[in-house]
Amino acid sequence: ETGVTQTPRHLVMGMTNKKSLKCEQHLGHNAMYWYKQSAKKPLELMFVYSLEERVENNSVPSRFSPECPNSSHLFLHLHTLQPEDSALYLCASSQAPAGSGNQPQHFGDGTRLSIL
Amino acid sequence: ILNVEQSPQSLHVQEGDSTNFTCSFPSSNFYALHWYRWETAKSPEALFVMTLNGDEKKKGRISATLNTKEGYSYLYIKGSQPEDSATYLCAHSSYNTDKLIFGTGTRLQVFP
């Protein structure tokens, strides 16, 4: 149990569907992250939220839309995805606010997303 | 070096062998170097966060060293056990960013 919970664990959706990934952290952290892990590629940062404000958008297409309603919850809203978006999506949290990368990140188990 | 590079990509060792992997990263504007252990079907787990040149950290049979001037870190596992089988990721951050750049990892398999 890492203190970071992601749901669902698996998601299969068509290209025209709209779905959301959810992440919740119980660690009292103030920064949350979305990463994408594609086959044979390194973990790729998508978004960073610090104190509920988005501080990093790593050139992610607009078909991915993050939302951070409070410091414990993070969502990734998906719509009109492409087959190349099939990947493992990991959420993480850390103690650090933006500008401080010296705190470890705590990861969830991920959502395995398949686009048909 | 512009990205984080890890070698080898994969490694197979016998139980009881000691092993080590390398992480290379950009040495300019260095802030921190992270090591994570990622077992199959689980979440990545933080092992070490290192910030000082020459730093050495240890956790049980696993230790890591850091050279920020030349841009590399070594991870050592002494007396490997089957439960050490996992992918070991390193990640680098620069000043004034909360962004970690990850390597592709070293996949370790320890055979009994």
Interface residues (C-beta under 8 A of the other chain):
Chain A: T2 V4 A31 K40 K41 P42 L43 E44 L45 V48 S50 V55 E56 N58 L90 S94 A96 P97 A98 G99 S100 G101 N102 Q103 P104 Q105 H106 F107 G108 D109 G110
Chain B: V4 Y31 A32 H34 Y36 A41 K42 S43 P44 E45 A46 V49 T51 L89 A91 S93 S94 N96 T97 D98 K99 L100 I101 F102 G103 T104 G105
